[in-house]
Amino acid sequence: MDVSKSISGFISDSKRVLAISYKPDQKTFNRTLKIVLLGTLIIGVLGFIIATIISLLT
């Protein structure tokens, strides 16, 4: 594959993505932030519980 074709394809794909994307409003941003933080917290708590159980069993 030609490097120049690969680079030009990447640039055109990037332009297409930027053309259809939009900046979220404050309500959407806050909702997304809360969901991400909640998911991170749940995964962290589950990991801590599993690590504690494993350390108690060994």
KEBA-303662 format. One record per residue: residue number from 1; residue in one letter; chain; x, y negated, z of N, C-alpha, C in turn. Coordinates in nm, 2 decimals. Each point is the difference from the previous one (the first is absolute). Example, Ala and Ser with C-alpha at 12.3 -4.5 7.8 and 13.67 -1.06 7.14 Angstrom:
2
   kero   roti   kemi      n.X      n.Y      n.Z     ca.X     ca.Y     ca.Z      c.X      c.Y      c.Z
      1      A      A     1.32     0.57     0.78    -0.09    -0.12     0.00     0.09    -0.12     0.00
      2      S      A    -0.04    -0.11    -0.07     0.09    -0.11     0.00    -0.08    -0.11     0.08
***
This chain:
58
   kero   roti   kemi      n.X      n.Y      n.Z     ca.X     ca.Y     ca.Z      c.X      c.Y      c.Z
      1      M      A     0.09     0.12     0.00    -0.09    -0.12     0.00     0.09    -0.12     0.00
      2      D      A    -0.04    -0.10    -0.08     0.08    -0.12    -0.01    -0.02    -0.09     0.13
      3      V      A     0.11    -0.06     0.05    -0.01    -0.07     0.12    -0.08    -0.13    -0.02
      4      S      A     0.02    -0.07    -0.12    -0.08    -0.12    -0.02    -0.15     0.02    -0.01
      5      K      A    -0.04     0.12    -0.06    -0.14     0.03     0.00    -0.06     0.03     0.14
      6      S      A     0.09     0.06     0.08    -0.05     0.03     0.13    -0.01    -0.13     0.08
      7      I      A     0.09    -0.09    -0.01    -0.01    -0.12     0.07    -0.12    -0.09    -0.05
      8      S      A    -0.01    -0.01    -0.13    -0.12    -0.08    -0.05    -0.13     0.07     0.04
      9      G      A    -0.01     0.13     0.00    -0.12     0.06     0.05    -0.03    -0.03     0.14
     10      F      A     0.10     0.00     0.09    -0.01    -0.03     0.14    -0.05    -0.14     0.01
     11      I      A     0.05    -0.10    -0.07    -0.03    -0.14     0.00    -0.15    -0.02    -0.04
     12      S      A    -0.04     0.07    -0.11    -0.14    -0.01    -0.04    -0.10     0.06     0.10
     13      D      A     0.04     0.11     0.06    -0.08     0.06     0.10    -0.01    -0.09     0.12
     14      S      A     0.11    -0.06     0.04     0.00    -0.09     0.12    -0.09    -0.12    -0.03
     15      K      A     0.00    -0.06    -0.12    -0.08    -0.11    -0.04    -0.15     0.04     0.01
     16      R      A    -0.03     0.12    -0.04    -0.14     0.04     0.00    -0.05     0.02     0.14
     17      V      A     0.08     0.05     0.09    -0.04     0.01     0.14    -0.02    -0.13     0.06
     18      L      A     0.10    -0.10    -0.02    -0.02    -0.13     0.05    -0.12    -0.08    -0.05
     19      A      A    -0.04     0.03    -0.12    -0.11    -0.06    -0.06    -0.13     0.04     0.06
     20      I      A    -0.01     0.12     0.05    -0.13     0.05     0.05     0.00    -0.01     0.16
     21      S      A     0.11    -0.03     0.06     0.01     0.00     0.14    -0.05    -0.14     0.05
     22      Y      A    -0.04    -0.01     0.13    -0.05    -0.12     0.05     0.04    -0.01     0.15
     23      K      A     0.01    -0.12     0.05     0.03    -0.02     0.14    -0.12     0.02     0.08
     24      P      A     0.00     0.09     0.10    -0.12     0.02     0.08    -0.03    -0.12     0.09
     25      D      A    -0.13    -0.01     0.03    -0.04    -0.10     0.09     0.04     0.04     0.15
     26      Q      A    -0.02    -0.09     0.09     0.04     0.02     0.14    -0.08     0.12     0.06
     27      K      A    -0.12     0.01    -0.03    -0.08     0.11     0.06     0.05     0.14    -0.05
     28      T      A     0.02     0.01    -0.13     0.05     0.12    -0.05     0.14     0.04     0.05
     29      F      A     0.09    -0.10     0.01     0.13     0.02     0.06     0.00     0.04     0.14
     30      N      A    -0.09    -0.06     0.08    -0.01     0.04     0.14    -0.05     0.14     0.02
     31      R      A    -0.10     0.04    -0.09    -0.06     0.13     0.01     0.11     0.11    -0.04
     32      T      A     0.07    -0.03    -0.10     0.11     0.09    -0.05     0.10     0.01     0.11
     33      L      A     0.04    -0.11     0.06     0.10     0.00     0.11    -0.04     0.09     0.11
     34      K      A    -0.13    -0.02     0.05    -0.05     0.08     0.11     0.00     0.15    -0.03
     35      I      A    -0.04     0.04    -0.12     0.00     0.14    -0.04     0.14     0.06     0.00
     36      V      A     0.10    -0.08    -0.06     0.13     0.05     0.00     0.06     0.02     0.14
     37      L      A    -0.02    -0.10     0.08     0.05     0.01     0.14    -0.07     0.11     0.08
     38      L      A    -0.13     0.02    -0.02    -0.06     0.11     0.07     0.05     0.13    -0.05
     39      G      A     0.02     0.02    -0.13     0.06     0.12    -0.05     0.14     0.03     0.05
     40      T      A     0.08    -0.11     0.01     0.13     0.02     0.05     0.00     0.04     0.15
     41      L      A    -0.09    -0.07     0.08    -0.01     0.04     0.14    -0.05     0.14     0.02
     42      I      A    -0.09     0.05    -0.08    -0.05     0.13     0.02     0.11     0.10    -0.04
     43      I      A     0.07    -0.02    -0.10     0.11     0.09    -0.04     0.11     0.00     0.11
     44      G      A     0.03    -0.12     0.05     0.10    -0.01     0.11    -0.04     0.08     0.12
     45      V      A    -0.12    -0.02     0.04    -0.05     0.07     0.12     0.00     0.15    -0.02
     46      L      A    -0.05     0.04    -0.12     0.01     0.15    -0.02     0.14     0.05     0.00
     47      G      A     0.09    -0.07    -0.06     0.14     0.04     0.00     0.06     0.01     0.14
     48      F      A    -0.04    -0.10     0.09     0.05     0.00     0.14    -0.06     0.12     0.07
     49      I      A    -0.13     0.02    -0.02    -0.06     0.12     0.07     0.06     0.13    -0.04
     50      I      A     0.03     0.02    -0.13     0.06     0.12    -0.05     0.14     0.01     0.06
     51      A      A     0.08    -0.10     0.00     0.13     0.00     0.05     0.00     0.03     0.15
     52      T      A    -0.09    -0.05     0.07    -0.01     0.02     0.14    -0.03     0.15     0.03
     53      I      A    -0.10     0.05    -0.07    -0.04     0.14     0.01     0.12     0.09    -0.03
     54      I      A     0.07    -0.02    -0.11     0.11     0.08    -0.04     0.11    -0.01     0.11
     55      S      A     0.03    -0.12     0.05     0.11    -0.01     0.10    -0.04     0.07     0.13
     56      L      A    -0.13     0.00     0.04    -0.05     0.07     0.12     0.01     0.15    -0.02
     57      L      A    -0.02     0.05    -0.12     0.00     0.15    -0.02     0.14     0.05    -0.01
     58      T      A     0.10    -0.08    -0.03     0.14     0.05    -0.02     0.08    -0.02     0.12
***
